[in-house]
Amino acid sequence: MRLILLSLLGHSVLLGGLFAATAGGDAAAYERSNSLRERYDGLVIGARLQPYWLDGGKRFCYLKAGHDGDVVLEVESATGEEKPFFDHEALAVKLGGATESSVSASHLRFADFKVEENGDSIRFEGLGYRWRVELPDLELRKLGRIERDKRERDNRRRRSERRRDASSSERGSLSPDGKFVAALRNHNVYVRKVGDGEEIQLSNDGVEGHAYGLPVFWAPDSRRLAVWKTKRGQERLVHYVDSAPEDQVQPLHFTRSYAKPGDEIDTRAPHIFTTDWTSRHMRPDESLFPNPFVTRNLLWSEDSKTVRFEYIERGFGVHRVLELSATSGQTRVVVDESSDTFVDVFHKGFRHDVEGSNEILWTSERDGWNHLYLLDGENGSVKKQVTQGPWVVRGVEHVDEEAREVIFRASGYYADQDPYFVHYFRVGFDGEDLTPLTSANGEHRVAWSPDRQYLIATWSRVDHPSVHELRSGVDGRLIKSLGQADISRLRAAGWRAPEIFVSKDRDGAFDLWGLIFRPSNFDRTQSYPVIEHIYAGPHSAFVPKSFRSFSGMQEMAELGFIVVKLDARGTSHRSREFHHFCHRNLGDSGFPDRIAWMRSAAKKVPQMDLTRVGIYGGSAGGQSALRALLAHGDFYKAAAADCGCHDNRMDKIWWNELWMDWPVGPHYEEQSNVTQAHRLEGKLLLTVGELDTNVDPASTMQVVDALIKADKDFEMLVIPGANHGVGERPYASRRRKDFFVRHLLGVEPRWTGASETTSRQ
């Protein structure tokens, strides 16, 4: 049997086994945890590189930070030849004279650095002032003290936002040829001739609740216009009480419009009118888009003969491009993308109508992976699958119609790398000449030159600091390495990288990628409770991939835990099979995968004590955290669930109908934490902000009601005046830490000054 050291009423008892019980939860552990962000802040030098492209991209300059000072360098894009952007010694002398101080060129700091006017001047903050420097003569202007200037800039920004908000309500409706003005009055469409003011009413069927509305879409030839006609659904209001407002004693009440799954929603259809005073009115055949969640992206053809628009079906099983003829009134389907599960159009969809040709660039998972297709714009047939293979297109960066090329980002292309790492590519519309522009083993982001002939690629991993590279945007060739972030001071402060761990899912079919965080004082002779940080939302993947000096998971680990995070089945950015496992199945949350992964990880890291496993998360992660105790209470022993959408019928409409389908069926109730609350096992902490406008706080309160009716013990923290994500506020975060210290470490948190006596709970 395993050895566990307990301290009961001051007396130590040693039981047989491999590891001693975890030390943690004391004042030293809390000090390490609470000071982590501050201790690591500012210790990484050169993590980011911001290029300022000059001469259309032929050259660029950038600020290169150092431990002692900064330099600004200029680089020739074609060759990588590098030199100082200006005379740093001369600037130091001028700054010293302007501030009556001694300034060293080797210790210059350029905060809030910007390059202006194609490199003719720079701005920065330093020595307590904001500066403008004209180049190349280094003419120096002091713009004002930093704090005062910041306040004034904030005031200017607020004034600008107010003006922008005011102007956004005034939409122009002048025709392209300037001869007509369209207007909407009394729910109908009118058009007036510019000059003589003659006006005609184009529609007379608009009424309250089924009315025409802005904006107006003019045809290129100004002879026709299209307008959405919207049929109002029900308006669901969520009511809030701000019980402790800052500016008065009495509570405040307000409401928010908030549609939920199954609600009757607004629907709209495009209508076309002529401006030749014949009042011709073309109505679409709505049987081709019978159950719309959204109709959108109204676009006239270049010849002004048709409008195209997109239809996303309620339940997200169909995504269509439809066309309405401005001459015959006929409606037809151009592209019909359908799925027996869902079409993830909001996160994976892409459409680009190629100008000058009847072609459409489109993304689809029809072959099992999200890829680019070139479609015939007349009938939607596939002219060419532009990309293919066991990897996924993550997004389109640029479409070059003249060169007939697409620049896009993708993940999973390199079989020997983490399948979530983002890389960049070029490919022709015909699918030929697929050219990787990045290849390093890490997560990438890029900054493009204006002509897209060059790019600055920055890549990193959780265990590797940022590397900056100048590459050809044509063939990906490395032109010059621009350096790597310096983390020597961070390492000296005790930072350690999380461990990347890969294991199979419940069926042995898929690799699951995750991270393991150990406390900085990790002791191989100790046994550590395990805490999983969960977010299983199907809209993305959530395990960090790029380098970061601070992580909230490391902060939790410092208390005496091993903290893990992984992306299980049902999350995105993998194959269709991997992702669509979530369909009507959010209650699964990938838990059998997660448990299998942790059991595999514990074989490699035997200090992981899987008899003491906790879990925490917020929003959808809060829903999953509670679900862990309801469905897998034999494995998870404690859960902290923040602002959870505990019943998918209570949460926002689009997110839940996309994954859980429409109409609302019995599977919604079956997977509700409310209806399953009676199955609670283990320790539970619920947190919620009373003014959560993202997830209705009543979702948490209904769980509370069900737990009380089931006579289940739990802890709860409601934060007055707080919105979504309250669990990450300092007080709620500390309470979460205390919760796990008590229930997984079995000690009273020592930061409170509690007795040194420890006990198991």
N, C-alpha and C positions, 0 to 999 in steps of 0.2 A: 504494500500500500504506500501511497505517497506521503512524504514528510511535510507536515505543516506546523509552523511555530505560531502559537497563539499566546497573547498576553491577556490574562484574565485576572482582574483585580490586582494587577501588579505582579502576578506569578507567571513565569514562563513555562510552557509545556511543549515538549518536542515529540512529534509524532513521526512514525517511519515513512520513508519515501525518497524521491529524487531531489525535490526542490524545497527550499524554504519559502514560507508565505511572503508575499510582496511587502516591501517597505514602501510606504507612500502615504499621501494624504496629510502629511505633517506640514509644519510651517515652512520648512525648507523646500518642500515640493511645490507648495503654493507660490512661494517666492520665485522659483524657477519658472513656473507656468505663467504667472502674472507679468513677469518682467521680460518675457521672451521677445515680444514685438519691439519693445524699446531697446533691448540689448542688441538686436540684430539690425535695427533701423540704420540705414545709411552706410552699411559696411560693405556693400557690393558696389564696385566701381566699374562703370562702363556697361551696365546691363542693357541699355538702349542706345541706338544710334539713329539720330534724326537727320537724314540728308536734306540739303537745300539744293535743288537742281538748278543749274544755271545754263544759259544759252540753249534752252530747249532740251537739256539732258546731256549735252556734250561734256559737261563737267559738273561737279557738285562740291559743296563744302559741308563739313560737319564738325561738331564739337566733340573732342576726345577728352574725356575726364581722366584725371589721375589722382593719386592719393594726396599729392601736395598742391596740384594746380591743374588748370585746364588749358588746352591749346585748340585753336580752330585751324583745321587743315583743308586744303583744296586738292581735289583729285581729278585727273583727266579720265573720263569714263572709258575711253577706248583702250588706254594703255595701263591704267592704274597708277600712273606717275603721281606722286604726292609731294606737297610742299606746304609751308605755312600760308594761310589765307591772307595774312597781313603781318606787319612787323610788330611782334608782341613786345619787344623791348621798348620800341618807341611809344606804344600805347601805354605801357606801364609808367613811363616818364610823364606822359600827359595826364594820366589819372592821378599820379602823385601830386602834380602841380595843382590840379583842380580841387583836390581834397586836402592840400597841405599836409601830406603824409608820405611815408616811404612805401612805395609799391614795387614788388619784385615781379619781373616777368615770369619767373618760374612758379609763382604762387598766385597767378591770376585766377579768379573764379568768375564764370559767366552764368549767373542764374537767369532763368527765364529767357534764354538766348534765342534770338530770331534774326534771320537774314531777310532783307527787304530789297525791292527794286532791282531784281536780277543781280544781286551781289554788290550793289552800289552803296549799301549802308547796312549796319547791324544795330540791334538793340539788345540790351541786357541789363541785369541788375547786379550791383556790386558796391561795396563800400558805403552802403546805406542809401544809395541813390539809383534811379533809373537813368540809363545813358543811351544816347544815339551817337553813332560814330559814322561819319561819311568816309567812304573809301575811294581811292587809295591814300588820300592825304591825311587821314586820321583826324579830321575835324571833329572836335568833341563838343557835344551838347549835353548839359545836365538837365534832365526832364522833370525832376522832382524827387522828393523823398519817397522811399518805397511804400511805407504804410499809408501816407496821405494819398499817394498816387493810386494805390490799390483801391482805397475807398472811393475815389472819384471814378475809377474805371468800373467798379461795381455799380455805382449810381448811373453811369452812362449806359451800362448794359441793361439795367432795369428799365430805364427810359426807352431804350431801343426796343425792348421786348414789348412794352406797353404799346408803342407805336405800331409794331408789327402785328400784335394781336388785334388792334383796332382796324388796321388796314386789311387784315385777312378776311374780315366780315364783308368787305366790299368787293364783289367779284365782277369783273368786266364781262360783258356778253356781246361785244362788238364783233361783227362778222369779219373774216379775214380780209375782204375787199373794202371794209369800212363803210358799206352802204346800208347795213341793217343793224339794229339793236334788238336783242331778244330780252324779254322780261317775263317774270312769273308773277301773276296776281290771282287771288281768289282760287288758288290751286290749279290754275290753267296757264297755258303758254300763249304769249303774245309776241308779235314782231312789229317793229316800227321802222319806217324808212328814215334814214338820216337826211336832214335837209327840210323836206316839207312836213315831216312828222306824221304822215299817214300811217295808221296802225290797223292791224287785223288780228283777230283772235284765232289762233291756230287750233286750239282744242276747246272742247266744251264738256268733256266727260270727267274732269278732275273735281273731286269732292273731298271734304274733310275725311281723313282716314284712308283715302286712295287718291293721292295728289301727285302732280308733277313738281319736280324740285330742282334746284341748282345742283351742280353746274350745268351749263348748256354746252354741248359739243357741236361745233360748227364743222360742216364738211369743207374740205379744202377749196372747193369752187364757190362757196358761200350761197349756193342755191338751196341747201337743205341743212337742217339741224336735227340733232338727236337729244333726247331728254329722258332721264329715268323717271318712271312712274312708280311710286312706292305705295304698297298696301301695308298699313300699320298693323302690327300684331299687338299682343298684350305688353304692357310695361310692368315688369316686376320691380318693386322697390324693396331695397333692404334698408332697415331702419337702424340708426345708431344713436346711442346716448353717450355723449362726452361727459362723464360723471365728475370730472375734476378739471374744468377749463382753467387756463392760467389767468384769464382776465375777468373772471366773475365767480361768485359763490355758487349760483344756481347751475345745475346741469344744462347742457345744450342738446338739442335733438336735430338730426339732419337725416336725409335719405339719399340713396344712390340708386340709379337705374342699373339693374344687374340681372341679365338674362341667365336662366339656369336650364339644364338639360330638360327637354320635353316642352319647354315654353313655346307658345305661338310667337313667332318673331316677324320682324319687318321683312317683306320680300319686294323685289322690284324687277321691272322689265323695261327694256329700251323701246322708245317710240320715235319714229322719224316723221318730220314735217317738212313741207316745201316752203320756200319764200317767194314763190311766183304768184301769190295771191289766189291760188286755186284751193288752198287749204287741204291739200292731199295729206293723208294721215296713214302711215304704215304701222300696223300693229303686229307684234311677233306671235308666232305659234307657241304658246306657253306649255303645250304638251311635251315639247322637247326639253323643257327644264321645269319639271312639275313640282319638285320638292326642294327649292333652293335654300341652301344655307347662306350662300353669297352669290350674287351676280356682280361682275366687276370688269375692270380693264376695257372699257368701251373705246373702240378705235376705228376711225374712218379709213377706208381704203384710199389709196393715192388718187384713184379716178373718181372718187366721191359717189360711187355706185352702191357701196355696201358698208355696213358697220359690223364689226366683230366684237364679241364679248365672251367672257368666260362664265361658266356655270359650275359651281361646286355643290354637289348634292348634299342634302341633310343626311348625316351619317357618314359622309365623305367616301362613299363607294364609287362615285362618278365625278370626273373632272372633264368638262367639255369646252371646246371652243365652238361657238355658234356664229352664224352669219345671217343678218337680216338685210334683204335687198331693199334699196331705197326706191327702186322702180316698180318691182312686182309685188313687194311685200312678203315674198316667200322667205321662210326661215329654214335653214338647213344646218346639219351637224358637220363641222369641218374636222375636228379632232375629238375622239371619244376614248378617254382613258378611264378604265374601270378596274375594280378589284373586288374580290369576294370578302376582303377585310376592310382596308381603307386605302385611299390615295393621300399620301402625306404632302399635300400641295403647299401647305404653309411653311414647311421646313425643307422640302426637297424639290418643290416644283420650280420650273424655269421655262419661260416662253420668250422667244425673240422672233418677231416677224422680220424676215430679211427684206430690206428695202430694194425695190427694183426687181424682185423675183418672187414668185408665189411659193415661198418656202418658209418653214418655221423650224427654228431650233427649239428643242423640247427635251425635258428630262423625264425619265420613266424607270420604274423598277420591274418592267415587264419580263426581263430575263433573269430576275432574281437579285440584281444589283442596280443601284441607282446610276444610270448612264445617260449620255447625250445622244439624241437622235436628230437627224435631219428629215423633216416630214414634208410631203407634198402638201402645199397650202390649199390645194383644191379639194382633196379628198382625205387628207390625213394619213395616207399610206406612208410607209417608211421608205425613203429614198436611200438612206444610209444610216446604219448604226455607227455613230461617230466614235464612241468609246466602248470598249468591252473588256471583260475579264473579271476575275474575282476580287474586285476592289470597287470603291464607290466615288462618284463625283460629289464633292462637298459644296461646290458653288462655282458660278461663272464670274470671272474677273473682267473680261472684256471680249467683245465680238468685233472683229475687224472684217467688215463686209467687203471691202475692196480686195484685201488679200485672201478672203474666205478662210479665215482662221479664228479659232477660239482659244483664249487663254483661260484656264480654269484651275481650281485647286481640287485635290483628291486625297484620299487616304486608303491605305491597304495595298498600294501599288507594289511596294518592295516587300517581298515575302519574308525576308530576314529581319524586318523591323516591326515595331509595335504597329498593329494595323490601324491605330487611331492617329498616327502622325500625319500632319497635313503637309503635302508637297504641291508644287506648282508645275504646270505643263502647258505646252502649245500643241494644237492639232488642227489639221485642215478640216473643212466641212465634209470632205469625202472620207474622213477617218484615216487618211494617210499621214505619214510623217509625224506620229506622236513623239513629242520631244520633251523629256523631263528637263525642267529648268532648275530643280533642286534635287539633291540625293543624299545629303548627310543624314546620319541616323539620329533624327530628332524632330521636334515639332517646329514648323516653320511659319514665319510671317515675312512679308516682303514689302518694300517700298519701290514703286516703279518710277522710272524716268518718264517725263511727259510723252516722249515718243515711243515708250515701251521697248526701247532697244536695250535697256540696261535695267538691272534691279539690284537692290541691296537686300540680301537674304539674311535674316537673323534666325538662328536655330538654337535650341537648347533642349535639355531633358531635365527631369526632376533631380537627376544626379549629375548634371553637366551644365555649367554656366553658359550664358549666351555667347555665341560665335557670330561675327559679322563678316559677310562676304560680298564683294562686288562681282556680279555675274552677268554674262550676256543674256539679254532677254530673248535672243533669237535661238541660240542653241544650248544655253545653260552653262557654257564654258566659264570656269573660274578665272576671273581677271586679276583679282587681288584679294588677299585676306586682309580685313580691316581690323582685326584684333579680337580678343576674347575678354569677357568680363573678368575682373580680378576679385576672387572671393577669399583671398588669403586672410583678411581680417575677420571675415565671417567664420571661417573654420577655426581661427584662433579663439573666437568667442564661444566655441562649443557647438556650433551648428553641425548637424549630421544629416545626410540625405536619407529620405525614406527608401526602403528596399522595394524594388519592382518585383512582383511575383506573378507568375502565370500558372494556371492550372485549368483542368477541364471542368465543364459544367456537369449537371446531374446525370446526363446521358453519355458523357464522354465524347460529345459531338463537336463542341466549340471550345476554343481557348478563351479563358476569362482573364482579363488583365486588371491588376489591382496594385495597391501600395500597402506597405507595412511600416508604421511609425513606432519606433521604440523611444523610451525616455532617454535623455542624454546621459544619464548615469546608469544605463542598462547593465544589469548584473546577470551573467549567465547562470548563476547558482540560484536565482530567484524564480518564482512562478508569478506570472502577471495575468490579471484579468484582461479580457479582450473586449474592446468597444468598437462597434462598426458605425461609421458615419454613413448614412444612407440617403441617397436621392435616386429614385428609380424612374423618374419621368421619361416617357418614351420620346420626348421631343429632342433629346440630345444624349450625349454621354458625359460623365461627370468626374471621372478620375483625372486629376491634374496631369498634364503632360509636359509642361514647360517649367523651367527653373523658377523657384521662388524662395526667398530667404525666410519667409514666415508662413506658417500654416496653423490654422486653428486646431487641426488634428494633432500637430506636434505639441501645441499648448495643452491639449487634453492629456496626451501621453506623459507629459512631465509630472503629472500627479501620481504616476505609478501604474500606468496602463500600457498595453500594446493596442494601438488604434489602427484599424484597417479600413480600406475603401476599395470597392471594385464595381465594375459595370457588368451586370448580369444580363441574361436574356430578357428581351423586351425593351432594352434601351437601343439607341439609334447608332448610326454611322458604321453599321456592319451589313451583312446580307439581309435580304428581305425576310428570309426565314428566321433569322436571329431577332430582327426588330418586330415583325408582325406577330410574334408570340404574345405580345401584350394585348392583342385584339380581344375585347370583352373580358379581359383577364388582368386588370390592374391589381386585383387583390393578391395575385401570385407574387408580384414584386421581385421575382427571381429568387425567392428564398431558398428553395432546394439547391439552386446553383451556388448561392452565397454560403450555405452551410457546407457543401462539398468543397468549395474553395478554401474555407477556413480550416477544415479538417486536413486538407492537403498541406496548407501552410504550416499547421502545427507540427507536421512531421519534419519540416525543415527547421522550424523555430519551436523547439519543444518547450520553451518557456511560456508559450501561449497556453493558458489554462482555459480549456473549453467547457469547464464546469461553471465558469463565471463569465458569461458573455452578456454585454449590454449593447444597446443600439440607440442612436439619436438621429433626428432629422427634422427639417422644417418644411411646411407647405405639403407638397406631395411626399416629401421625406417624413413629415410628421404623420401622415396617413400610414406610410409603410412602417414607421417605428412602432406605432400601436399595433398594427397588423401582425408584427413579429410575435408579440405576446399572445395575441388571440389565436393565431394559427400554428405557431411554433414555440409555444411556451415551454416545451420540453428542452429547447436549446437556448433560447434567449431568456435571461433572468431579470432584466431591468431595461426599461425604455423611457426615453425622454422625447415626447412628441410635441413639437411647437407648431402652432397655427395650422393644424392639419386640415386637409379637405377630406374629412373622415367618411363622408357619404358623397359619392359622385353625383348624386341628384341635387346636392346642396351647393355645388361649386360652379364656376363660370362655364358657360354653355360650350364654347368652342373647344376648350381643352378636353372636356369630358366626352362630348359627342364624337370627337375625332377618334378617340381610343376605345370608348365603350359603346359606340354606335347609337343609332336612333332608328325607331322609337325607343323610349326607355322601356327596357324589358326586365324580367325577374332577376337577371344577372346583376343589375345595379343593387338590388336589395340584398342578394346573397353575399355580395362582396363588401357590404357596408360595415364599417366598424361599429355603427350604432346597433345594427341587428345582431352582430356577433359579440357585443360587449360582455355578455354573460359568460363567455369562454375565457375571460381574462385570467392569466396566470402570471405571477411575478410582480415586480414593483413597477409602478407607473407614475411618471410626472407629466402632467399636461400644462402647457403654457399657451397663452393667447393674449393678443392685444384687443381691447374692447372696441377699437375703431379700425379693425382690419378691413380695408376696402378691396383687398385682393381675394381673400377667402372669407366668406361669410362667417363671422365668429360664432354664429348659432350652430355651425357644424360641430364645433368643440362642445358647446353647451348641450347639444343633443346626445353626445357621447357621455357627458357627465350625468345627464338624466338617466340614461340606460344603465350606467354603472351603479348609480344609487339604487335603482329599482332591482338590480341584480345583487345588491348587498356586497359590492366589491370595494375594497379599500384602494385608495389612490391619493396622490398629491396633486394640487392644482395651484397655478399662479396666473391670475388675471392682472394685466398691467393697464391701469387707466390711461386714456389718451394715446395709447400706442397703436401703431399700424402693423402691417405684415412684417414678419421676421423679427418679432420682439425677442425671440430666444437668443438672438445675438447681441442684445443690449447687455451692458456690463452686469447689471444686477441679475437678470435672468440667466445669463451665461454662468455667473458664479453659483447660482442656485443649482444649475445643471451639474456643474462640477461636484458640488457638495452631495448631490443626489447619488452620483456614481461612487463617490468615495465611501459613502455610508453603506450602499447596498452591494457593491462589488468588492471593495477593499475591506469592508466590515469594520471601519473605524470612524470615529467622529472627526469631522474636518478640524484640523488643529489650528487653522488660522483664526478660528473663533475664540480661541483661548479655552476650549473645552478641556476636560480632564484628560490626563495622559492615559487613563485606563481605556483599553480597546475592547471591543466586543463584536461578536458576529451577529448580524441581523438577517 
